[in-house]
């Protein structure tokens, strides 16, 4: 899939207030043509409002929305070359699958031949041929979602906006539809902008991930970068599991913490002051004897959670800090007291304001 440089969606400094509540503040986001971008954040962070500002269902107090370099800020939703799919799907209950899909084409007064051709193409693509005469009430959740997607895509939008599209599905169907969405976007090559509070969805589907909190986008980068190098403690806490250890750096660069039984010299140029160390489970090793690693602590196993091919071992240190480690499902856990170790380079360090420090 080719991704060109000009943005399909260009949101510039959008803001939206409801009474005394700021829903979106300085909402700035670009989505390239053919790109799949997700906006990730907790419920109430403003991600759905940002989506509604882009598609025209809400008017911004400040800022601009450009679609393919055309300012559409003042345009009503029906005149913008984007379509949106909601969590509820919003299908017309009295219309068949075919008539639901054809609705937008009929409203825009397309001729009957165009309607038949485009509906036929999208119904084949979405594998809905055998369901075309059914009413929405006779469809499963996944089938209803495919109809909602078809109804939006048949209009051939520049971009498709998806508001929590998988939230109403059970876990197994959610996983299947997640894969389907990714394959569909790759096949069509159009821009997808999706909002979700599910970190796994965002990590698996996105080419870029925008993390939002209290109306602001705090970081926007590839999923791997946001996961491995979160901009601050808030993002690190939201994405995946991580142990957080308070510590102090002195003027000589030594690190002190109740988590360790001795000062640690990191031999890196870190400013003196309070810090927080972040340690991911995938970087932690468990063993009986002391290792060659500079960073290790004595721990006791608190709990083991089985995840099929792997298991998550939750341990507790002498200062009651919780530290987790991923092991293979068939890997035995030594009995009694263990040592947990990790490489210094795998740690994340955050300053006293919560911002990640490069080191």
Secondary structure by P-SEA (a helix, b strand, c coil): ccccccccbbbcbbbbbcccccccccbbbbbcccbbbbbbbccccaaaaaaaaaaccccccccccccccccccccccccccbbbbcccccccccccaaaaaaaaaaaacccaaaaaaaaaaaaaaaccccccccccccccaaaaaaaaaaaaacccccbbbbccccccccaaaaaaaaaaaaaaaaaaccbbbbbbccaaaaaacccbbbbbccccccccccaaaaaaccccaaaaaaccbbbbbbbcccccbbbbcccccccccccccccccbbbbbbbccccccccccccccbbbbbbbccccccccbbbbbbbccccbbbbbbbcccccccccbbbbbbbcccbbbbccccccccc
